[in-house]
Every structure is written in structure tokens, then in C-alpha cells.
Amino acid sequence: MLNRLRNEKVPIILVFLFSLLFVCVFTPYIYEYYLIFPLILSFLSVFVLVLYDPYFFLNNAFIVVLFIYTVLVFMYRISGISTAAYGNYASYFINIATIIVCVFILEKGDLRCKKILTFLIICLLLVNTISSIVVYSTYPDLLVSLLKSDYYGGRFGKLNVGSTSFVYSLLFCTIFLYKNFLILKGIKKVLCFVLFCFFSYYIFFFGKSSTIMLSWIIAVYLITFIDRNSYQKKVFGVLLLTLLLFAFVVFGNPILDKLSYVALEISGTKAYERVMAIKNVFFGNVDSDSLSVLSRFELLRIDIDYWTINIRTFLFGNGYHTYASTVESTDVISNAIINYSGGHSGLIDVLPKYGILGFGIVVCAIYFGHKKIKSIVGPTFGSIITIVLLLFVFNSIFNSIFTYNVLATIIIGPCFLNTQQVINNKCFGGCNETFNKKCLL
């Protein structure tokens, strides 16, 4: 009977369970204040999937590599190499469970399942974006991190406002929406364009991250000119890029100066500071103490220094710790320094935590994940998957973006695309029927 169920559509109970999980991992109010709910749903989702299709776990190299890395992480904690409290591993398990669920949906999910979950994710991103804009517009000059803390005596309450990981979810969502906009026609094309513009507006005026803005520009440029079959468009794209770089060198200073005041009027001082930071890097005096862009490079340098502190940490890392590192003397390396486990980089932080061993496993996971998703979506959309992966790796060097909402958006993202198109005589997602060119949205 279990074999018969596997040949049918994904049971509605599984779709319902996945829907609850996505509500939790895409809603800032829930995953920041009530982490127990996505944790419970993660356990339930993985448990049900094991019962429903155990071969999915055994025949998937990407999932196997994730399992190996999970064993490594928890063995470090059990053996005492890592000292962080077990509660700090809740987010890690949610990450792994979310990846497993998303890969299952992408590979095994039928069209009904993908339609429901795609519509749900878009709605969640839209609602939470509106909620975040309301908060930022109400308190434009205040840090949301302070609003959520007891700094103001708790009088602002618990706010549903997205942090940096939420903005990254919007970034990767806009990439898939923009690709959809280029290939669709009619009302769906208009809908994708409206959502793309709205999410992009939030990224630039409320996201307040220079690397995210840069990633958006790179993605739109690559999809518009490079990710096309037309040779003429590719040549035009290269010429346009050359012209834009020349214009930036000549006119970039006054343009950024005016743009900074536009950002100040629309979204407050934080966005203004981000634009001014970019201006200062290219045209002004660089102050490494106040410039967030350069401070990330300093954190990367610290990561590398602590990773190479001795041969043991180089190979196996220092483990995962949650207390701050301090240096009392430049000539003495304290225990706190030896137990340093990372700064602000989701990817490079793996080196001081788990050494070249853990970093190698993470690189293998990224490779097999990319290979798995490309094999599912086929060659038609393979290039956009590569663009998304490269941007993800680039941003993971400067930010901690190995979070469930970002990972879910990247893996589920292909479902936003033209998933009913016949690719290599097979319908996307494993169905056996031939469909016309339509979009799930």
C-alpha cells in the first residue's frame, strides 16, 4: 500500500504540513520569537518524509552530504569540542529540515503541491514585506534590533519586521520573478513585473545592505543580457556594461550624492548611510571604523587568522562557541581566541569552526545541491540556477545567510518559473503529461 501511495500525488496532509512549516520559516514574528513552532514542524516533516519515501534520502547525494555534515556538527558538540548550548542548534536543524522538504517538493512534488506552496510563499513574502515597510516607515531613524530589544522598555512590543535574511529571501525571489517576467505573456507577465518592482523597492530603500543591492544589479544585468539565446543581445550587454562602467567613473560621484538624499527622504538615515558608504569606497575618504563594507573584510581576516592558528584548527577547526573573543595582549593568545568560531560570514565562518574538513563538506553540499537542482529543472533554466548559486556563495562570504528562509527561497525558487514546459520530453517535476507553456504563479 505504501508503494501505491508513492506513485500518487503528494498527500494533502504532507502539503498541509509543509505549508505550516513555510508559514513559520518565512514569518519574522514567528521564527524570531517562537522558534519552537518551526522546530516541531521540522521534526514532523522529516519524520513523515522518512515514512513516506525513505529511498528519497538514500538515493540523493545532496541529502547524504547534508547528513554527514549534520553528524560532524553534533559530534563536535557531544565530544565537547563545541561548547555552545544545545538550544543554539535548533536553527541549524530547521535549516537542514527545510532543505530536505524543499528538495522533495522540487523533485517529487506534483503540480498541485507546487502551485499551493508557491502561492503561499509569494503571499507570505508580500504580507511580511508590507509589514516591514510599515515598521521602517514609522521608525525610520531607529534600528529594528533596538526596537525588538528591551532598550526602550519593551514599549514597541514584538514586531513583525524582516531582518537581513528576509531581505535575501526577497532578493532571490525577485531573480526568479524577473526571469518569469521575460518569458511569460499576458496577465501573469504583469503580475510578475508588479511583484518584482515591489520587492525591489523594499530591497533598495528598506533592505539597507550594499551587497544585496549590488547582487540585485548583477542578477538583473546577467538575466537581461547574458542569460539569453541571442548572440546580439549578449554583445549588446557587454557593450552596455562597458558604457555604464565608464559613466560610473565619470558621473558616479554626483549621481550617488543625489541618490543618497533620495534614500534619506524615502527610508531614513540607514539607507542614506549605505549609499554614502558606496560613494566613499569609490570616490571619497575611506574610514574603516565606520564603513560597514570594509569592516566585513576585517572580519574575514580574523576568520582566516584564527583558522590558521595551528595545524589542529586548520584541519578540524575550533568548534562552535557563543561567547565573545577577547585579546589582552598581542603577544598572548588566550583561550577565548583559540575557541573563536566565526564572525559575520556564513561560508568562511565554517573554517574556524570545523576546519578544512567541515569546509570541504560544505563545498561538496553546495556542488551536489547545484547539480541536483539543475538536473531537475533541465537545461532551459540551468543558467539561472547557476546565477543564483554564484550570488548565494558571493553573499555568504560577507553575511550569515545560511538561514531557512533564504535556503527555502533558493531551492523552491525554480517552482516560480515556467515549470509546466516540456523539457527533454519530460514535464518538470516528474509528471507524465504534456502541458502548454504556463507558469505556476
Secondary structure by P-SEA (a helix, b strand, c coil): caaaaaaccccaaaaaaaaaaaaaaaccccccccaaaaaaaaaaaaaaaaaacaaaaaacaaaaaaaaaaaaaaaaaaacccccccccaaaaaaaaaaaaaaaaaaccccaaaaaaaaaaaaaaaaaaaaaaaaaaaacccccccccccccccccccccccccaaaaaaaaaaaaaaaaaaaccccaaaaaaaaaaaaaaaaaacccccaaaaaaaaaaaaaaaccccccaaaaaaaaaaaaaaaaaaaacaaaaaaaaaaaaaacccaaaaaaaaaaaaaccccccccccaaaaaaaaaaaaaaaaaccccccccccccccbbbbbccccccccccccccccccccccccccccaaaaaaaaaaaaaaaaaaaaaacccaaaaaaaaaaaaaaaaaccccccaaaaaaaaaccccccccccccccccccccccccccccc
